[in-house]
Each structure stands twice: as C-alpha cells, then as structure tokens.
Amino acid sequence: MRLSGSDIHVGISKTKLRRDKKVARLCLDLNGVILFYCIYSPLHNKNRPFIYIRYNLLCGVCGACEWDPTMAKLPFQETAEGLDAAFVGVPIDTGTSNRPGARFGPRQIRVESALLRAYNSGTRAAPFESIMVADIGDVNVNVYDLKDTCKRIREAYRKILATGCIPLTMGGDHTIAYPILQAVAEKYGPVGLVHVDAHADTSDVVLGERIGHGTPFRRCVEEGLLDCKRVVQIGLRGTGYSADSYEWSRAQGFRVVQVEECWFKSLAPLMAEVRTQMGNGPVYLSFDIDALDPGFAPGTGTPEIAGLTPIQGVEIIRGCRGLNLVGCDLVEVSPPYDTTGNTALTGANLLFEMLCVLPKVKHY
C-alpha cells in the first residue's frame, strides 16, 4: 500500500499489513488530515514494513510519535553554532492586551510551513543553496512572569547573535521585539527598524504596565536601541486614544506611513525610499501579522480593518533585499482565531520571504 500527499509519503507492504494489523496506525490532526503512520513493529522484526517519512511533522494525537514540526521541514539544531540564519520560536502571549493565543503561533507556523519549498519562484532566491539554516526550537519562556521572560529572551538572543547567526523569529506577541532588540543593539549598536504593523506600539503604559505588546518601541527608544532617523513604521491604522496617536513616533524622527498612503497601490516605490533611508547600517525587520487586513489574516489578537494585502506585505519584505538585515520577526499569529490555518500559513510564507532577502542569499 502506498499513501502519498502534500504531508506524507509512506510505503507499507499490503501483505505485511495483512499479517499484522497492529503494524501501523493512522494519525490524524484535528482537521482529520493524515500526517503519517506510526510504526509499532519491533525493531528486530525482519518483516517490519518499510516506512519513509518525507516531512517532519508531529500528529499531536497518539503520543507515540517522536517527530516535532520544524520550520520548512528544516533540520533541528539545539544551538546556532555554525549557522548563518536560524528560525527561533518565542511562544508567549503574556503581553497581550486583547485576545490571547499568540503563544501557539510558533507551533502552528511550523506545521503550516510544511507546504514551503526550497526555491522562491518569484525572486529566484535559493536560500538553502547559499547559507546554513536550521530551526533551533523555542526560547524557554516563563508564562507566569513577563519580566522574567524578557530576561530569558534577551539572554537567548545574546547567545544566538554571538555565533554570527541571523535570527528569524516566530512569535509570540510583539512584546518580544523589546528584549530581542536589546540583544541586537548590544552587538550592533543602535539599529534601523522596518516596522510593519497596524499599531505603532509606542505607548508608555498599557493597563498599568510598561512592558507589553503595545510598548516595545517606546522602551527601545528610551534605551537608545534604535537609530531613530532610520526607523519606518508602515501600515498604521485604526482607532486610537487620541487624535495624535502617531505624533510621538514622528517626534522621535520615525517615518510613519499610515495605511491610507498604501491603499490601491504597489509599495515597491515606497521600499525604494526605505532602502535609501536605511543606508548601509544594521537593520531589524519586525512584522506584525495584524498589519494585514483581517480578511486575509483573521488569526491575530488585535485585528484592524482596512489593512495591507498579502501582496503588499510581500512587496515590503522583498523591498528589504540589499539591506544589512541583522534579524527579523513575524509576530502576533493567534491560531485559535483562524481554524483554517491560513493566517499561520501566511506567516510561514512571509518568514520564508524574509529568509530570501538576507545577505549572502543567492538569486538565480
């Protein structure tokens, strides 16, 4: 018997399957999608059926499977040693002010990323031919203590950056940008920032707290982590607590591109200007999935209508090619609010686009 599909490729002899009905068992995810067979035959059994696992997935049902999902089916590595780039998960939503669920983002992004292939057909990028890339798992966070979690994130990224590796982060809520940028600035000094979001995330205090997903870039400015003349915020929109919600950003020297400036047009010309603004200095790219219109990406904690399209999101990331990117993140994917998986799939594709624009990636 041979089963094949986008997520599996398993071969089991019909004869052997008839001999031992306990040889294998189908594992299904919550949507009833076949992920792979789990083999129960003893290792010493010479008649053990053949099994070929093509993709690295975890069924999450039977408890007997030993395979965890990795980003884009990449190998798992415990550290960033020897890597040019690494996918890292930071599974927290302790900093959210509205709907939780972003702690499940990294896992769902990894699962949906099984659909990714090795080449970018649009840009002809071949990242896996050019640089060493792996998934190094999740940061060990403290879901009960946000301040302690920030310390853990900062220390984890210090170790990653010390190896010369570029981290590509799967959030998690946007709080994580603050400790990550602490580690990035410690290595590179104040950095430029391309911030794609529905919200400025520059509040001083949210619900009495100075650390949360609405405050990271205020904290970064206060600590001198950003080169403010090289900061652009794209896609800001929605209702606010005052009429001048974005004036604080502008007062720091940020370029603010409200979503109304993006409607009905390509963002390629904007990104040409952004490349000039960023120059040759180190740049960090932070992409909140709620920058996209919730019609395309409903699985997020603080959705705002009239957002960017996925095409514009891709244009922004591809427009970062040539920048000295030292780190990227994709945050605020909240799988419980999108049972189709499309938001996480979009996030996985955007992360792959980020990988494709890193320095040293070959383009045919």
C-alpha positions, 0 to 999 in steps of 0.5 A: 500500500502506498499513501502519498500527499502534500504531508506524507509519503509512506510505503507499507507492504499490503501483505505485511499489513495483512499479517499484522494489523497492529503494524501501523496506525493512522494519525490524524490532526484535528482537521482529520488530515493524515500526517503519517503512520506510526510504526509499532513493529519491533525493531528486530522484526525482519518483516517490519514494513518499510516506512519513509517519512518525507516531512517532519511533522508531529500528529499531536494525537497518539503520543507515540510519535517522536517527530516535532514540526520544524520550520520548512521541514528544516533540520533541528539544531539545539544551538546556532553554532555554525549557522548563518540564519536560524528560525527561533520560536518565542511562544508567549502571549503574556503581553497581550492586551486583547485576545490571547493565543499568540503563544501557539503561533510558533507551533502552528507556523511550523506545521503550516510551513510544511507546504514551503519549498526550497526555491522562491519562484518569484525572486529566484532566491535559493536560500538553502543553496547559499547559507546554513539554516536550521530551526533551533526550537523555542526560547524557554519562556516563563508564562507566569512572569513577563519580566522574567521572560524578557530576561530569558529572551534577551539572554537567548538572543545574546547567545544566538547573535554571538555565533554570527547567526541571523535570527528569524523569529516566530512569535509570540506577541510583539512584546518580544521585539523589546528584549530581542532588540536589546540583544541586537543593539548590544552587538550592533549598536543602535539599529534601523527598524522596518516596522510593519504593523497596524499599531505603532506600539509606542505607548508608555503604559498599557493597563498599568504596565510598561512592558507589553505588546503595545510598548516595545518601541517606546522602551527601545527608544528610551534605551537608545536601541534604535537609530531613530532617523532610520526607523519606518513604521508602515501600515498604521491604522485604526482607532486610537486614544487620541487624535495624535496617536502617531505624533510621538513616533514622528517626534522621535524622527520615525517615518510613519506611513499610515495605511491610507498612503498604501491603499490601491497601490504597489509599495515597491516605490515606497521600499525604494525610499526605505532602502535609501533611508536605511543606508548601509547600517544594521537593520531589524525587520519586525512584522506584525501579522495584524498589519494585514487586513483581517480578511486575509489574516483573521488569526491575530489578537488585535485585528484592524480593518482596512489593512495591507494585502498579502501582496503588499506585505510581500512587496515590503519584505522583498523591498528589504533585499540589499539591506544589512538585515541583522534579524527579523520577526513575524509576530502576533499569529493567534491560531485559535482565531483562524481554524483554517490555518491560513493566517499561520500559513501566511506567516510561514510564507512571509518568514520564508520571504524574509529568509530570501532577502538576507545577505549572502542569499543567492538569486538565480 
